[in-house]
Amino acid sequence: MDTQVLGISVDSSDCLYAWAESLGGITFPLLSDFFPHGRVAQLYGVLRPEGYSERAIFVIDKQGVIRYVDVHEIDDQPDNEVLFAELYKLEPELAAKDRQFLQRQQQAEAQVEAEPPAAEVVMYCTPWCPACRRARAYLNEKKIPFVEIDISRDRTAAAQVRQWAKGNETTPTFLIKGKVIVDFRIDEIEAALRQT
């Protein structure tokens, strides 16, 4: 799809650099709206009087017309399917091609029977996942041996995680003694480790 993702934040460029670095890097441009503070956010109507901006998504067509707006709480963003539907409205001829591609990909993934590593604890992760870093530190601190699989590099493992996590690539996801645990849930991890 002929789409450009662009992130804009009222934070300084140093702050944005540190944030992107903490995620292990990002794959889209990120611009600082720091000086004059919040000018872009103000133009789009999402600058708060306190000096920070609302969380918002704008879909803008090739002519510069805003076609979709979603202002939301930080933890309540729209599903990707909603955004794709809006993008397909702008380029309906691509919608059919993308759907065919996704359908072929899903069919191929459904046939994949990933063979998990021979380990009691397997953690499926991504390099930019803060919860993965916390889980790694927890397992190391408790001296629990584990195998780590980066699903951003191992797409077969990513397909397996999507099967376990209702279509999402949720990280970390654990396979502990045959039990799947989606997300970093210490109580569930400890219970699975106690199993014999």
MOWOLIN-V820817 format. One record per residue. N is the residue number from 1. PHI is phi in degrees with one decimal (999 if undefined). PSI is psi in whole degrees, -180 to 180 (999 if undefined). OMEGA is omega as a letter, one per 40 degrees, with the letter a starting at -180 (999 if undefined). Layout:
BEGIN
N:PHI:PSI:OMEGA
N:PHI:PSI:OMEGA
END
This chain:
BEGIN
1:999:137:a
2:-82.5:79:a
3:-135.0:140:i
4:-112.7:122:i
5:-89.6:136:a
6:-140.7:126:i
7:-101.0:138:i
8:-132.0:134:a
9:-140.2:149:i
10:-76.5:-3:i
11:-74.5:160:i
12:-69.3:161:i
13:-62.7:-35:i
14:-62.7:-42:i
15:-64.0:-44:a
16:-65.7:-38:i
17:-62.0:-46:i
18:-62.9:-41:i
19:-62.9:-49:a
20:-61.9:-40:i
21:-64.4:-37:i
22:-65.0:-23:i
23:-88.1:-3:a
24:84.5:17:a
25:102.4:158:i
26:-129.1:164:a
27:-111.7:19:i
28:-139.9:156:i
29:-66.6:143:i
30:-130.1:120:a
31:-108.9:143:i
32:-90.9:127:i
33:-103.9:43:a
34:-85.5:-37:a
35:-138.3:124:e
36:-65.9:139:a
37:-54.4:117:i
38:70.5:20:a
39:-61.0:-45:i
40:-66.3:-45:i
41:-59.1:-39:i
42:-64.2:-44:i
43:-61.6:-32:i
44:-92.8:3:i
45:77.1:24:a
46:-121.7:11:i
47:-83.7:126:i
48:-84.1:152:i
49:-58.5:-26:a
50:-73.8:-9:i
51:101.9:-1:i
52:-110.8:166:a
53:-104.5:154:i
54:-66.4:157:i
55:-79.2:125:a
56:-147.9:151:i
57:-124.1:130:i
58:-120.8:132:i
59:-106.4:120:a
60:-118.6:131:a
61:-78.4:179:a
62:-66.6:-18:i
63:-90.8:-1:i
64:87.8:14:i
65:-91.7:130:i
66:-72.2:122:a
67:-106.6:-18:a
68:-155.5:138:i
69:-134.2:135:i
70:-136.7:114:i
71:-106.0:127:a
72:-147.3:165:i
73:-68.2:159:a
74:-57.6:-36:a
75:-99.4:12:a
76:-128.9:58:i
77:-89.9:158:a
78:-69.1:155:i
79:-65.4:152:i
80:-57.5:-35:a
81:-60.5:-37:i
82:-63.9:-45:a
83:-66.6:-42:i
84:-61.6:-41:i
85:-59.4:-41:i
86:-66.3:-41:i
87:-65.6:-39:i
88:-63.7:-30:i
89:-62.7:-32:i
90:-77.3:-32:a
91:-136.3:72:a
92:-60.7:-28:a
93:-66.0:-26:i
94:-82.1:-21:a
95:-58.9:-47:a
96:-63.5:-43:i
97:-63.0:-45:i
98:-64.5:-41:a
99:-64.0:-40:i
100:-63.5:-43:i
101:-61.4:-48:a
102:-63.2:-38:i
103:-64.1:-43:i
104:-63.2:-41:i
105:-63.9:-44:i
106:-65.3:-39:i
107:-64.2:-42:i
108:-64.4:-41:a
109:-67.3:-34:i
110:-64.9:-27:a
111:-84.5:-11:a
112:-76.7:126:i
113:-115.1:87:a
114:-65.1:131:i
115:-89.6:109:a
116:-66.8:151:i
117:-60.3:153:i
118:-79.4:80:i
119:-148.5:150:i
120:-70.0:-33:a
121:-126.3:120:i
122:-121.7:129:i
123:-113.6:120:i
124:-92.9:126:a
125:-143.1:179:i
126:-133.5:155:a
127:-65.7:-26:a
128:-96.4:6:a
129:-87.0:112:i
130:-62.1:-37:i
131:-66.0:-31:i
132:-65.2:-41:i
133:-64.0:-42:i
134:-64.8:-42:a
135:-64.9:-42:i
136:-60.4:-46:i
137:-62.6:-42:i
138:-61.1:-50:a
139:-63.1:-40:i
140:-66.4:-42:i
141:-62.4:-39:i
142:-82.9:0:a
143:57.0:42:i
144:-96.6:115:i
145:-67.3:140:a
146:-151.3:158:i
147:-107.5:134:a
148:-111.2:131:i
149:-122.5:124:i
150:-86.0:107:a
151:-73.7:-12:i
152:-75.1:-18:i
153:-108.3:-26:a
154:-110.6:95:a
155:-71.6:-24:i
156:-66.0:-43:i
157:-65.3:-37:i
158:-62.1:-41:i
159:-63.1:-39:i
160:-63.6:-44:i
161:-61.6:-41:i
162:-61.4:-37:i
163:-64.2:-40:a
164:-75.1:-33:a
165:-107.4:37:i
166:54.4:43:i
167:89.8:-4:a
168:-102.4:152:i
169:-94.4:67:a
170:-78.4:126:i
171:-128.2:144:e
172:-77.9:151:i
173:-122.4:138:a
174:-116.2:147:i
175:-120.9:106:a
176:-120.5:111:i
177:50.5:42:i
178:86.6:-7:a
179:-98.7:132:i
180:-92.1:131:i
181:-127.4:116:a
182:-93.4:122:a
183:88.6:169:a
184:-88.3:92:a
185:-117.9:98:a
186:-57.9:-43:a
187:-62.0:-41:i
188:-69.9:-37:i
189:-63.6:-47:i
190:-63.7:-39:i
191:-64.1:-42:i
192:-65.9:-37:i
193:-67.3:-30:i
194:-74.6:-17:a
195:-62.8:145:i
196:-108.6:999:999
END
